[in-house]
Amino acid sequence: MYIEPPQRHLLLARLSLAASLFAASTCLSSQPAASVPPINAHASPFGSGWECSRGFRRAEEACVAIKVPANAYLDSSGGDWQCNRGYIKLDQGCKAVRVPVNAHADEQLFGPGWQCNHGYREASGSCKQIVLPANAYSADSSYGRGWECNPGYRREGDTCAAMRAPANGFLVGDSDGWACDRGFAKRAAACVPVEVPANGYLDATGDDWKCERGFKQQASACVPLVMPAGAYIDYSGHEWACMQGFRRRGAECVPDR
């Protein structure tokens, strides 16, 4: 059958379009299928994949509803639950906190769910008033003694005893309660003068001494360094080393060979 030129061009164009569509469909069918979010999920906003909607948590390739027990609520993430105030987690549920007298509910992950009020401390599930000894103050703690001694006093058993500094000493806040003035050292319960020998000086602590540069300690004295030829005082200031080109041999510096 003879086809007019315009009709022939139209037929060829339709055949070309059909071939292109077939090739495209074949190419798409060979590509792996995109991950499709399951029910109660949505595509992740941080790239490929998916995540469960609020109130659901992932279980393999599905999203299961979070069972929120009584007296609880979904947390801000939407993927877990927390107990209401006045309740604590126990056996997958929320148990009411029994707050004893002189205590208050405390939202915490561990513990009984309550704390004693200021001035009280926990004892066998209850809150007992802290009895302060003389010269003490109530500490911000519901456990332990619950009190500390005032400045100038230290704990001795269940009392606060006044701290006294010896002559040439002063009160401080450490365990001893006192320290010596500069130039004095602790000896038992007294402050004794530091005896600095000739060619010595008080060190940074103020309760001991060191020898000046060029001297070394020998018992309670500072003796001059005796250096051989070819030596110099080292970085410590209290010993000597051999100059370059020499090496130490006993108490001498001999030339390198």
C-alpha positions in Angstrom: 0.0 0.0 0.0 1.4 3.4 -0.9 1.6 6.0 2.0 1.7 9.6 1.3 4.9 11.4 2.4 3.3 13.4 5.3 1.6 10.3 6.7 4.8 8.3 6.5 6.7 10.9 8.6 3.9 10.8 11.2 4.1 7.0 11.4 7.9 7.1 11.9 7.6 9.6 14.7 5.0 7.5 16.5 7.2 4.4 16.2 10.2 6.3 17.6 8.2 7.6 20.6 7.0 4.1 21.4 10.6 2.8 21.3 11.8 5.5 23.6 9.0 4.8 26.2 9.8 1.1 26.1 13.5 1.7 26.7 12.7 4.0 29.6 10.3 1.6 31.3 12.9 -1.2 30.9 15.6 1.0 32.5 13.3 2.0 35.5 12.3 -1.6 36.1 16.0 -2.6 36.5 16.5 0.1 39.3 16.0 -1.0 42.9 12.8 0.2 44.4 13.0 3.1 46.8 12.5 2.5 50.5 8.9 3.1 51.3 8.0 4.2 54.8 5.7 1.7 56.6 2.5 2.7 58.3 2.9 5.3 61.0 6.2 6.4 59.6 7.5 9.2 57.4 10.6 9.9 55.3 13.6 11.0 57.4 14.3 14.8 57.1 18.1 14.0 57.5 18.6 12.0 54.3 17.5 8.6 53.0 15.4 6.2 55.0 12.5 6.8 57.3 11.6 7.2 61.0 8.5 6.5 63.1 5.9 9.1 63.8 5.4 10.6 67.3 4.0 8.0 69.6 5.5 5.0 67.8 8.9 3.3 68.0 10.8 1.2 65.4 10.6 -2.6 65.6 12.6 -4.1 62.7 10.8 -2.7 59.6 7.6 -1.6 61.2 6.4 1.1 63.7 4.6 -0.1 66.8 2.6 2.1 69.1 4.2 3.2 72.4 2.1 2.0 75.3 2.0 4.9 77.7 1.0 3.6 81.2 -1.3 5.5 83.6 0.1 8.6 85.2 2.7 9.0 82.4 3.1 11.1 79.2 5.1 11.0 76.0 8.4 12.8 76.3 9.5 15.6 74.1 11.1 13.2 71.6 7.9 11.3 71.1 9.8 8.0 71.2 9.5 7.2 74.9 7.4 8.1 78.0 8.0 9.6 81.4 6.1 9.5 84.7 4.1 12.5 85.9 5.3 14.5 88.8 4.9 12.6 92.0 5.4 9.2 90.3 8.5 7.1 89.6 9.1 4.4 87.0 8.7 0.9 88.4 8.0 -2.4 86.5 7.1 -0.7 83.2 4.6 1.5 85.0 4.4 4.6 87.2 4.1 4.2 90.9 2.9 7.0 93.2 5.7 8.4 95.4 5.0 8.3 99.1 6.6 11.5 100.4 7.3 11.3 104.2 6.8 14.2 106.6 9.4 17.0 106.3 10.2 15.9 102.7 9.3 16.9 99.1 8.8 15.1 95.8 12.0 15.2 93.7 12.0 14.3 90.0 15.0 12.1 89.5 15.9 9.0 87.5 17.1 7.1 90.6 16.3 7.0 94.2 13.0 7.1 96.2 11.6 10.1 94.3 11.8 12.4 97.3 14.3 14.4 99.3 14.3 15.7 102.9 13.7 19.3 103.4 16.5 21.6 104.5 17.4 20.9 108.1 16.4 17.3 107.9 18.2 14.1 106.8 17.1 10.7 105.6 17.0 7.9 108.1 15.2 4.5 107.4 12.8 6.0 104.9 11.9 9.0 107.0 13.2 12.5 107.6 14.7 13.3 111.0 15.6 16.8 112.1 19.3 17.6 112.2 20.5 18.5 115.7 23.2 21.1 115.4 26.0 21.2 117.9 27.3 24.6 119.1 29.3 26.5 116.6 27.9 24.6 113.6 25.5 25.3 110.7 23.1 23.2 108.7 24.6 21.9 105.5 22.6 21.6 102.3 22.5 17.8 102.3 19.8 15.3 103.3 22.4 12.6 104.0 25.4 12.3 106.2 25.8 14.5 109.3 23.9 17.4 107.7 26.0 20.0 109.4 29.5 21.6 109.2 31.5 23.5 111.7 31.7 27.3 111.5 35.0 28.9 110.4 37.5 28.8 113.1 36.2 25.5 114.4 36.7 21.9 113.4 34.8 18.6 113.9 35.7 16.5 116.9 33.2 13.6 117.1 29.8 15.2 117.3 31.0 18.6 118.4 32.8 21.6 116.9 36.0 22.5 118.8 37.7 25.9 118.5 40.9 25.9 116.5 43.9 27.7 118.0 47.1 28.6 116.2 50.4 28.5 118.0 52.8 31.4 118.2 54.0 32.5 114.8 51.0 30.7 113.2 47.6 31.6 111.8 44.2 29.9 111.3 43.4 28.3 108.0 40.6 26.1 106.6 42.4 22.8 106.2 42.2 19.7 108.4 44.9 21.0 110.8 43.2 24.3 111.2 46.4 26.4 111.3 49.6 27.0 109.4 52.9 28.7 110.2 54.1 32.2 109.2 56.7 32.5 106.5 60.1 31.6 107.9 58.6 29.1 110.4 57.9 25.3 110.0 55.4 23.0 111.7 57.0 20.8 114.3 54.3 18.9 116.3 52.0 21.6 117.7 54.4 24.5 117.3 55.9 26.8 114.7 59.7 26.8 114.9 62.0 29.2 113.0 63.6 27.9 109.8 67.4 28.1 110.2 68.8 29.2 106.9 72.5 28.6 106.5 75.0 31.0 104.9 74.6 31.1 101.1 71.1 29.8 101.4 67.6 31.3 101.2 63.9 30.6 102.1 62.2 28.6 99.3 58.8 29.3 97.8 56.9 27.5 100.6 58.5 29.6 103.2 59.0 26.7 105.6 62.3 25.3 104.1 65.5 26.5 102.5 67.6 26.0 99.4 71.2 26.8 98.5 72.1 29.7 96.2 73.5 29.1 92.7 77.0 27.8 92.8 76.5 26.0 96.1 75.2 22.6 97.0 73.5 21.3 100.2 75.7 19.3 102.5 73.8 18.3 105.7 72.6 21.7 107.1 75.1 23.8 105.2 75.6 25.2 101.7 79.1 24.5 100.4 80.7 25.9 97.3 80.9 23.8 94.1 84.4 22.6 93.3 84.6 22.4 89.5 87.5 21.1 87.5 88.9 22.8 84.4 86.6 22.7 81.4 83.4 22.6 83.5 80.5 25.0 84.2 77.5 25.2 86.6 74.6 23.2 85.1 70.9 24.3 84.8 70.1 23.2 88.5 72.7 25.7 89.8 74.0 23.1 92.3 76.0 20.7 90.1 78.5 21.0 87.2 78.9 19.6 83.7 81.7 19.5 81.2 81.9 22.0 78.4 81.5 21.0 74.7 84.6 19.1 73.6 85.1 17.6 77.0 83.6 14.6 78.8 83.3 13.7 82.5 85.7 11.2 84.0 85.3 11.0 87.7 85.9 14.5 89.1 87.6 15.8 86.0 86.7 16.9 82.4 88.9 15.3 79.8 89.1 16.2 76.1 87.1 14.1 73.7 89.3 12.0 71.4 
